Amino acid sequence: TEEEIGERPRRCEKSVAEKRERLQKLEKASGSISKSKFSETRLQLQNNLVLWRKHRKSFYGIWNQIMESMETANEKKLMDDVCIETDEAAGVKFADLNELVAGSAAAKKRKLSPL
């Protein structure tokens, strides 16, 4: 109908106005950081990743010994019972975070370099 035809441009204009307003808020909120602060943060992430890998390796060494001694135990159920969350369950991948530190092409594509 003619009413629907007339209503659609108004809805589109309203939608565009809302999106422009949101874009302006996002542009104002984005800031820049200094190269030194960026380097410091990247170094801190790198140190945390080294610790993560070290502690993960230690944990799984102990965990595997426990599981070997409990031949009939269900590993997944036991992890749930003692409230252990794996990286996979949390949706975290070491490689993705390591990629940020390494400054790979994917990280550059995401514009993760200082201004």
N, C-alpha and C positions, 0 to 999 in steps of 0.2 A: 504494500500500500504506500501511498504518498507520505503518510506520517512516518512510517519506518524508514523510508528513503531520506526524509528530512532529519530524522533522529540520528542516523548513523554518522553523518559528518560531525554533529555536535559531540557524540561520544568519542570519536577519533580525536577531535580537537582537545577535548578534556583530557584524554589519555596522554596526548603529546605534551600538554602543559604540565601534567603531573610528572612525566618522565624528565622533562627539562628541569623542573624544580629539583628533582632527586639528583640529577646530574650535577647541578650547581652545588648542591650540598656536598656531594662526593668530591668535586674538584676543590672546594674550599678545605675539606678535611685532609686531603692528601698533602703531605709535607715532604720536605727533603731532609736527608741526613748528611752529615759530613762524611768524607772518606775515612777519616780516622775512626769515627763511631761505627761505620759500616765494617771496617776491617776488624775492630775490636769484637763486634758481635759475631762476625764470621769465625774468628779465632775461638771465641767461647763455644760456639756450636761445634767446631771441630774437636775441641777438648771434651765436650760432653759426649760426642759420638765415640771417641776413643774409650771413655769410661763405660759407655753403654755396651760396647762390644766386649770389653773386658769382664764386666759383671754378668753379662748374658752367658758368656762362655763358662764362667765359674758356676753360675746357677745350673746350667744344663749338665755340667760335669757331676755335680752333687745329685741333681734330679735323676739322672740316668742310673746312678748307683742305687738310689732308693728304689727305682722302678725294677731294677734287676733283682733286688732282694725280695720284692713283693711280686712274685711271678703271676699271681692271679688278679692283681689289681687292675682296674680300668683307669688308664692314665688320665683321660679326659674328665672322668667323674672325680677322681682324686684332686685334680687341679681346681675344679669347681668347689669341692669341699673345703680346700684350704685357701680359697680366694686368690688363686694365681691367674693373672691375665697375661696371655701370650701376646707377642707383637702382632701376630696374625689376627687374633681376636679383637685387638684394639684398632686394627686397620693401619698399622704403622709399618713402613718399610724402610729399613736401614739404607738401602740403595738410593731411595728418593732423597733422603736427607743428606747423604754423602754427596750426592750429585750437586746439591746447593753449595757445599763447601768447595767442591772441585771446580766450580764455575763452568760447568759444561754448557753445551749449546742449548740444552733445554732450559737451564737456569737463565741464560742470557735471553732466551726467547720470552721468559716470564718477566723480563725487565727487573732482575734482582741486583742490578749494579748501582752503585751510588751515583748521585747526580754530579 
